[in-house]
Amino acid sequence: MTEMKLSWPKNYNEVPKEAFVREDIYAEEVKRIFHGTEWHPVAHESELPNAGDFKTYRLSGVPLLIGRDVEGVVRVFYNACSHRGNQLETAVMGNKTEFECPYHRWLFDSKGDLVGCPNPREFLPGFNKADYPLAQPRFDIFFGLVFVTLSSETEPLLAYLGDSQNTLRELLAGDGRLKLLGYQKVRYDTNWKSYTDNDGYHAPLLHQAFKMLNWQGGNGRQFTATKRGHICFESALSVATGPSVLKDKSLIEFKGQDPAVGSRIVSLFPTFVSTKHLDVINLRFATPIDAETVEVHYAYFAHQDDDEDMVRHRLRQSSNLLGPCGLISMEDASIFHRIHIGNHTPGSAIFQKGVHDPLKLESEFLQNDESGNLPRWEYYRSVMGFERATA
Amino acid sequence: MIETDMSLEAALNAVLLADADALDSKDMQRWLDNYADEENASYFCRSAENSEHGLALGFMYDDCRARLEDRVTFVNDIWVGTFQDYRTRHFVQMTSYHRADTATLEMRSNFSVFMTPKDSGITQVLAAGQYLDSVRQQKNGGLKLLSRRAELDTSVLPRYLVYPI
């Protein structure tokens, strides 16, 4: 392995900006992180409610086919024919009980078994269809959330999630029985780490809407889980109290059952951000495209027990509140771009709010503390093999 | 029924161009004024991918006049100074229209929108797709949008949206 040189500052609250922009570092991240010992959420089972439903997804370039077989079991395959490797399915989503590769007409069933291929007598002697199912990456499922890892050495999923499990379960409506409302998909001109560093974490000063609506954050806690520094926010719901500048107040109305689980954010290393805020349930499947681009699929959900009014309310709130055009999040999207431009300057990004001692890492934080990101940075540094300066 | 009335077609084109011009001028009040003054006046912006799969979620879901007015507030008041601004140019072309009832016309148009961020100065395509419009004939004979669905072929946007498409 080639040695990458990057001098990492002594202080835990400083991140060298070079880490966000160097191509050689990005290539190494793909190897060590995206193809390494991490779990990556790629879908929620509720995106595939019926037998035969499938979705395709590219995890840092690797094409995946996630499908529900004819018996209702969700499986993950590499989206490539087991013959010559041709991309098997081109649709983003759909319903099929068989997948046919058009190149040599190899046909696979919904369990990934090869069930037909023309003229096998011309193949290698002893050719057996049973030896050619679709290849599969390791995958596991947590309350419907489908995770993939490209390494055989990754620890089991529950250990990987550690203390983030409960917050994530609450975010998935407690039981994971969700119903898909739709997607907002976008590419941001930013390094994937700038995206995860600034999504989920909320800079209250940035968001004019909070001030105009007199909308303070509810009481809650922010903590990190496992050595990877997964970030969890648990807050009681707060509602805007000021005279509203909005004519349609339903956009910021809470119609759910329990205000105590009104607001949750779980941000898992390396790129996953998920949130439940008011009545919006939003899972953000994010993957790097290159060193300067990240693609984010914002998937929104209702709960399977919602009545028609509640589904409609969630639909109206989800479309306009969060995401790349949302009332309280459009500014975040712009910050991703601007941070990336700023990262092409010398020196380090310096975290301030909530840092008590730059030589120590903590795991409990106040709600808007920047320091909540620091355990994740320490994990990143160690995985990448960058040496921290001693003086 | 297919109308062949040239003046009607010209009036529909004027509605189409008035919206494009208001948006490219970032004049949100003029954008709003191009909609009928009815409670259920609406604007939706969503990917054709969502629509084709029966998913109603959009990038913008302004299903009543109050939300159209709030959209003006978002752009003119709430978001001011927080984003990298960009110019847009809308190219629109009506592809068909027909009369739905005495006061309403249905119109279909193609659009492509170029954007040029002010900082980079590099022009790229923001989105392409079609508008599915219901157009209301006012008592005075003038035309206004009753509802517009911007259906985006662009299912993955190249950036966040500030202004409606």
Interface residues (C-beta under 8 A of the other chain):
Chain A: V92 M93 L180 L181 G182 Y183 Q184 K185 V186 R187 Y188 D189 L206 Q208 A209 M212 V245 L246 K247 D248 L251 E295 Y300 L315 R316 S318 S319 N320 G323 P324 C325 L327 M330 E331 A333 S334 H337 R338 I341
Chain B: C45 R46 S47 E49 N50 H53 L55 A56 L57 G58 F59 M60 Y61 D62 D63 C64 A66 R67 E69 D70 T73 F74 D77 I78 W79 V80 T82 F83 Q84 D119 S155 V156 L157 P158 R159 Y160 L161 V162
